[in-house]
Amino acid sequence: MEFKLTSEDWLFYKKLKSGKSQCLVCPRYCALLENEIGWCGARWNQNGEIKPRTYGLISSLAVDPIEKKPLYHFLPGTGILSFGSHGCNMECLNCQNYSISMERSVSRLQKKDPSDIIKIAQSKKVPSIASTYNEPMIAFEYIRDIANLADEKNLKMVVVDNGYINKDLALKLGPLLDAANIDIKGFSDEFYKEICGATNWKAILTTCSIFKELNVHLEITNLIIPTKNDSDMMIEELCTWIFENLGPNTPIHFSRFHPDYKLLNLPLTPLNTLEKAYKIAKDVGLNYIYLGNVRTPLGSNTFCHICNNPLIIREGYHTEIVGLSLDGLCQSCGTDIPIIL
């Protein structure tokens, strides 16, 4: 796959003949009057330019286990400094972080310059930083500036993201990222319209493909919602797309749904549904399949995809590397395992 940058700067907007300015960050293409705020709540029109409204403003800051992102094949067993702000370019009916993703006020946010984030990460002695909790890339300038500083200090930059951005931004931002967990929430127009309030959802697949091409470590999460995206066909279509476009060693995390926000009428995802998804993914040919938000031996641990030797054992967020050499080889058969240590 070949890509060509069409934007040589970081502006990502254009002025329209109507007098409005159009944001080019995501497929919503908000056309905004002076001082008007975009749908996401994080970008607005200032003097004809679309600028980040939440740059350097955070709602949450914590050190998490990296497995919580979830990232299972990137610096396993380490902590990661995680931060979030306000806003999102989707409105998922089941959002567990709706108190910040749907919040549009910035008055209570804390100011943290990119250099502040770096200093905190260094003081906490963690090897990586994550933009997470709300949608990261609607304030991509903040990620860009943190990532550039992080690289100077040998810190890794991670995003936990819905992937709902336009191609040019993915191409521009991708080289600055070390790892990403992208939610592919479903695999149909109908699902994204009903549950996420979004159209042009295949932009998410393009983001994943671009990140893969740019050597960003990529893991996929799919939250399985009863009656909405839990059909055998949809799960198989998702797994087949990952197999064919991202490769069989791409980790996929099937997560258990719990009622939240505006989707309170559905039950928890049954364990047997998650187990079914695991089997479908295995049958398609994916090698690293995990089950999230549920305690079960199946889908918790990492095994060599060649000899089935246990490599990483997990109990909750306690992680123990048991079968990997320091250079990432299976200690049983010598296979090079796709895990960044």
N, C-alpha and C positions, 0 to 999 in steps of 0.2 A: 504494500500500500504506500503510495506517495502522496505527500501533502505539500502545499505551497502557501506560505504566508501571504495574505493579501492586505494585511494591516501592519505597517512598520512602526506604529506607535501604540500607546496604551489608552487612546481616547475612547474608542468603541461607541461612537455616536455620530449622527449626521444631522445637519440642519435641513429642515424641510421648507418648501416654498410657502407653506401655511404659516410660518413663523414659529412653529413648534420645533423642538429638537427630539430626535428619535434615539432611544437607547438601543444598542446593538449587542448587549451582553447576553441576553437569553432569547428564546423564541417568542416571548411575549411582545417584543418590539414596541415598548411603550413610547407613545408620542406625547411629549409633555410641554405645557406652557411654562413660562417663567415662574419659578418657585413651586411648580407642581411636583409632587412626589410620585415616583413610579409604583407600580402594583406591589413590588417586593418590599417597599418601605425603606430601602437602603440606598436608593439613588434618586437624585432630583435634578431639576434644571436650574442652574445658577448662571445667569448672564449668557444664556444660550448654550452652555456646556453641561453635559450630563456628568455629575460628579458623585462620589460616594458620600452619602449622608452620615454613615456610621463608621467612617475611618477612625481607627484608634479608640473606638468606644466599645467596651465589652460588658456583658451581663454576667459572665461566668468565667471562673479561672480555677483550675484544679489539676493535680497530678493524678492521672488514672493509670491502671494497668493497660498496656497497649492492647491486650486481648479484649478490652471492653469496647474498642472502636467499631467493629472487631477487626483486628489484624492478627492472624495466627502465624504468618510466614515472614514477618518483618520484625526484627529485634525482639524475639519472643522472651517473655519473662522480665522485660524492662518497664519502667514507668515512662509516661509521656505527658508533657505539660499541655493541657487542653484548654482552649478558650472559645467562647462564643459571644455573639452580639444579639441584635434583634433583626427580625425580618426573614422572609423566604419568598421565593418565586413560585412556590406551590402552596396549596392549602389542603394537605392530606387530612381526611376526616378523622383519622386515627392518630394524629400527631401526638407523641408523648411529651414533646417540648413546646406545645402550643403557646405556653405563657410567654415564651421569648420569640418563637418563630412568627407568631401572629401579632406581636406587640409592635406598634409603630412609633410610640414616643421614645425619644432618646434622652429625656431629662434625667433619668436615674442611672444611666450607664456610667461606668468608670472610664476615665481616660488612661490609656496605656499606649505610649509610643512603641513602635517596633523595637527600639533598643531596650525598652523596659521588659518586653516579653523575653528577649534574649537573656537579659541579666537574671530574670527569675528562673528561666530554664537552667542556667549555669549554677545558680544558687541551690537549686533542687537536685542538681547532679543527674539530670535525665538526658538521654541522648537524642531526644526528638521532641518536636512541637506539633500540635494538631489544631487546625481550625475545624471546629465541630459544634455540636449542640444546636445551632441554627444553620442555615445554608451559607457556606463559606464564600462562594464565588460571586455573590451579588456585591461584595465589597472586596473585589479581587486585588485592588491596589494595596490593601493592607497585607494580604498574603504575599504579594510580590515583594514588598519591602522587608517583611520579616524573613522571607526565604533567602533574599540576598544577604542579609546580615547573618542568618543562620549558617549559610555556606561558609562564611568567613571564620566562623567559630566551630566548624565541624559538627554542627547540629543538623539533624534531618528534618525536613518539612513534610507534613502529612495533611491531607484534607479528607474529611468524612462528608460525603457530598451526594446530592441527588443527580449530578451530571447534566442538569438541564441548562446548558449554556450553548452558545453558538460556536461553530467550528473554529473561527479565527481566534477566539479567546482560549479555547482548549489548546490550540497550537502554540500560542504565545506563553501561556502559563505552564503548560506541561513540562518544559525543560527545567523549571525551577522546583519541581516537586520530586520528592523521593518515593512517596507511597500515597496511595489513595484507596479508600473503600468507597465504592459507588453503589448506591441503591438502584437496582433495577426492580422497581416495585411491582410490576406486572408485565404482561407481554401483549397488550392490545390497546387500541385507541379507546375502546369503551371503558376499560379499567381506569386509565389515566384521567379520562374526562370525569367519570363518576367519583372516584376516590381521591384524586389528587388535584382536580380542577385545572388540568393542564392538557394541552394539545401539542402536536408536533413532537411526540414523545420519543421518536426515533433519533432525535438529537442526542439523547442520552447514550444510545448505542454508538453513535459517532464519537462522543467524548471518550467512551471506553476504548474504542479502537485506536483513537489518536494517542491516548495515554499509553496504551500497549506498544504502539509503534515508537513512542518516545522513551521507552524503557522505564516508565514509571512503574514501580511495583504495584500491582493491581489486585484487589480482592473484591468480590461481589457479594452484596447482601440482598436477600429476597425475603421480606416479611410475608408469611403465608396467612392470608385472612380467609376464614371460613366463608364459603359460598361466593367469594369475590375473585380470588386468583389461585384457588386450590385444586383446579381440575388437572387431571393427568396430562391433558393436551397442552395446557398453558405451561405447566412445569417442564414438560418435555421440550417444548419450543424454546423456552429460555435456556435450558441446559444445552440443547443442540446449537443454539446461536453462540453460546460461550465456547463450546468445544470447537466450532468451526472458525470463530473469529478471534478468540483470545487464547485458545489452546487448552489442552486437557489438564495441564498443571495449574490452571488458574483456580485458586480457592473460592468456593462458594459457601456462603453461610445462609442456611434456611433458618429463619427466626420465628419464634412463636408469637402470635398476635395476642394482645390483651386489650380489652375495651378501654378506650380513652377518647377524650375530646368530644367529637360529634358522632363517633361510631361506638355507641354503648350498648347496642341491641344484639351484638353478636357474641358468641362464646369464645373462650380461649381456644386456640388451635389444638385439636386433639393430637396427642403424641403419635398416634398411628398415621396421621397425615404427614407429619414431619418424617417419620420413618419411610413412608411411601415416597416422599420427595427424594430422600437419600438413595433409595433403590433406583428410582428413575434416573438420577444423575449418574449413578454407577453404571447403569445399563447403557447410557449414552456414551460413556467413556471418560467422564471426569474423574480425576484421581484424588482430589482433596476436597472432601465434602464435610461440612460441619453443621451442627444443630445448635441454635442459640436460644436463650431465654428459657431453657429447660435443662434439668439435671438428668443426664442419661449417659451411660458409657459410649453409646453409639454416637459418633459425630463430635466427640469431645477431644479425642486424642489424634495425634498425627502418626501415620504409619508410612513406611517406605512403599512407594507405588510399584516397586519391582518385587521385593521379597517379603513385604508386610511386616518388617521389623519395626517395633515401637520406637519412635523417634522423640516425641514430646508427649508427656502425660500431663493432663490438666484436670484439676479438681476445683470447680468454680474459677476464680481468677489466680489460683496457685498453679504455677507452671514449672515443670521440671524437664529439662533436656536430658534424655537418657540414652539415645542411640545415634546421636550426631557427633561427628568429629568437629574440631574447631574450624576446619575449612569447609564444613557443610556437606560432608559425605556420609552416607549410611555406613555405620560401623559394621554392619553385617555383610553387605554385598558390594559396598564401594560406590553405589550410585550417587551421582551429584544431585542433591535434593534442592528444589527451588525454594529455599528459605534463606533470608538475609539475616545473618547472625551479628 
